[in-house]
């Protein structure tokens, strides 16, 4: 699993100086520090419809509703180090079906020999997961867990076709293993093209300034109604960035829900998702 594969987006020489921007898959985080943020689900069904919601209340409401549908993923792979063993990296995932189906980025789980999913943040129940479908060209993977004993809260999907620049955007994930983290921003641009780890072009991508960092991969980008409009996948970063993995630069990219829904239908032969 290539955790630090980078694709050159722009390189220009100006007055003898070279400026380089790199778009990288948001490498799963390997920090051992964790925290717990509670995620209550007791939200009135019509809360998001109120025109009187403040920005803070909207963000709080979206978090309470959506956080239970976001999971933490721990993927273990054989280590390439001198002493062998395994390497464990983390990412995020979206519950897409009460049948126990979870969507994430392929680069989070590619090559993993053991995948563990945790529900509800630190201290929540964990399950082993298996990969049931992959579209490497769109950097998406579908996982399955045994749902016995779990209360699953699938997230609803919205239409990325209706997204406009300036719309509010909300990301929930596990950056650097800080589980159940909410970041807030706007839709910065539309119809970007990024390169998946296997070299294919992903088009129609949504750009956001909501903070994304290693470990956010596979988590949802949400609209103001709390619907999934994209899957957070990559960031633009200076190649000399922190820890050589890249960190938040204010330029993040999410695979649009239009692409995701098409892939889900093929990966699970017609997966039933909330819309």
N, C-alpha and C positions, 0 to 999 in steps of 0.2 A: 504494500500500500504506500504510494508516494505521497508523503505528508507535506512536502515542501516544493512540489512541482510548481514552477512559475512560468507564465506566458508573457512575453514582452508586448505591451500595448502601445507604447510610444517612446521613441528615442530620438532626440533632436539635438544638434550641435548649434549653439548660439554664441557667437563671439568667442569661440574657442572653449566654451564650457559645454559639457554634455549634461542634459537633463533627462532623466529616465523615470518613467512611471511603470510599475509592474502590477498586473492583475493576477492575484493568486487565489487559489482555492483556500477557503478559511480553514486552515489546518486544525484538526481536532486538538484541543488543549491537553497538556499532560501535567498540569499543576496538581498538587495534592491538597490544596486549600479548598474547602467547601463552606457553604453557608446554607441556612434554611430560611426561606421566605414563605410564609403561609399563603395559601391560595384558596380562600373561601369561595364557594360556588353559589351562595345564597343571594342571587341577584334577581331583581324583578324582571319579568320577561319583557317589559316594555321600556326598560331603563334607557336603552340606547336610542329610542325614538324621540326622547325629549329634546326640544329645541333650546331648552334653558340650561343644558349641561355646560359647566365650565370645562376648560381644557383639562384641569386636574381631575375633575369628577369623571370625565370621559375616559381618561387614561386608567383611572382606578377601576371603573366599571369593566372596561375591556380586559384588564388584567384578571380580575376576578372570574370573568366568564371564560377566558381563553386559556389561562395558565394550566388548568387541569388536563387540557388536551395536548400539552407539550411535555415530552419526556426527555430524559437524559440517556444517552447511549454511550456505553463503554465497549470499545472494540479492541480485542487483544490479537496481536500478530506476532509471528516469530521475529525475534530481534536479529538485526544484522550486525550487532556489536561483537566485540572480541570474545565475550564470555557467553554468548548465546542467550537462551531464555526467551522471554516474551516482552513485548512493549504494549502498554495499554494507553489508548488515546480516547478522548471523549468528544462527543458532538451532541446534536439535538435531533429530535424527531417529532412528527406530527401524527397524532392518532387520527386516522381517516375512516375507521370503521369499528363498530362495536364487536365485530368478529375477531378483533385483535390484530388489525393491520396497521402498520406504522410506516410512514413515509420519511425518508431522509435523503441526504446526498450519497451518491455512490462512493465518493472519495472518503466518506466517514467509515465505511465498512468494507471497502474493497480489500481483499486479501486476508480478512480477519478469520481466525480459527475459532474464536469464541466471541459472541456478541451478547451483552447484557443490557437490558432496558430497565430503567428505574422510573417509577410513576410517583408524581406528587412531591418531588424534591427529596432532599436528604432525609433518610429515615423511612421513605416510602417503600412499598413493595417492589421487588425486582423479579424479572423473568428472563430466562434465556430466550434469545430470538434466533430465527433462521431467515435467510434471504429467500424470498419466493419470486422475485423478479428484479431485473436490472435493465436500465437503459443508460449505458455508459456515455453515449453521445450527448444526452441531456443531463448527465451527472445525477441521476435519480435511482434510488433503490427502494424496494418495498419489502418490509420485514413482517414476520408473523410471530405472535406470542400466544401461549395458552392463556385464555381469558378467565379461566376458573378462579374465583376468589377476587377478581378485579372489578372495580366500577369504572368503566371506560367512558370518556366524554369526547367523542369525535368532534373536531372542529368543522365549522361550515366553510364552504368555499364561495368566494365571490368572483365576479368577472373582472379580469385584468383589462379587458377591452374598455371598460368605463372609467379607468383610472386617469386622472389628470395631474399635470405638474402643479405642485403646491398643495395637493391633498395631504392630510395628516397620515402618518405611517407609524406603525407600532411593531416592534420586534420582541419576541420572547424566546429565550434560549439559555444556554449554559456557557457563557464566555469564560474561558480559563477555569472551567468547572464551577463557577459561581452560579449555582443552579437557580432556575426560575427567575431569571433577570429580565426586567422590562426596560427597553430603551425606546425613545420617542423622537420622531423627526417628521420629515415631509417627503413626498415623492419629488425627487430632484430632476429627473429626466426619464424619458421613455424610449423604447425601441433601440436600446443599446445592444451591441453584439459582444459576447464574451466567448472565450475558448474553454471547452471542457477539458479535464485532465487527459482524455484520450485524443485530443487534437481537433475534435469536431466543433463547429460554430453553433452557439446557442443564440438565437435571435429573439427580438421582442422583449429583451430583458428590462426589468424595472430598476432604476437607479434611486437610491435613497441616502439621506444623511443620518438616518437612525444608526446609532453606534453598533457596529458589528465587529466581532473579534474572534480569534480562534476558539472553537467550541460552539459558536453560533450556527455553524453549518448544519443544514437540514431543518432548522427551525422556521416558524412562519413569519412572513411579513403580513400584517393585518391592516384592514382599512378601518374607517371610523365606525363601522357597524360590527367590528370584531370578526370579519370574514377573512379567510386566507386569500390573498391576492398574489402571493409569491412565496417561493422557498428560498431563504437566504443561503447564498452559495459562495460568493467571492467578494473580495475587497480590492481596491486599488491602493497600493502602498509604495513608499520609497524602498528601493532594494536594500538600503542600510537600516531598515526598520527594526524595532525591538524584537529580540530573540530570533531574528532571521525568519520568523513565521509571517511577519506582517501584523499590523495592529490598526485600530480604527483611524482612518484618515478623513472620515466624513464622506467617503465615496464607496458605497456598498452596492451589491448587485443581487437581485432576486430573480429566479426563474419564474416567469409569469404563470398564473393559474391556468391560463388557456393551454399552455404546453403541458403542465402537470396533469390536468384532468384527462387529456388525450393519452398520456403515458399510463396513467392509472388504469384506464379502461383496457389497455393492452397487457399491462403487467399482471393484472389479476383477472383477465378475461371478463371485464365488466364490473369492476369493483364498485359497490354501492357507497357513495360518499354523500355527505350533507351539502346541500346548496341552498 
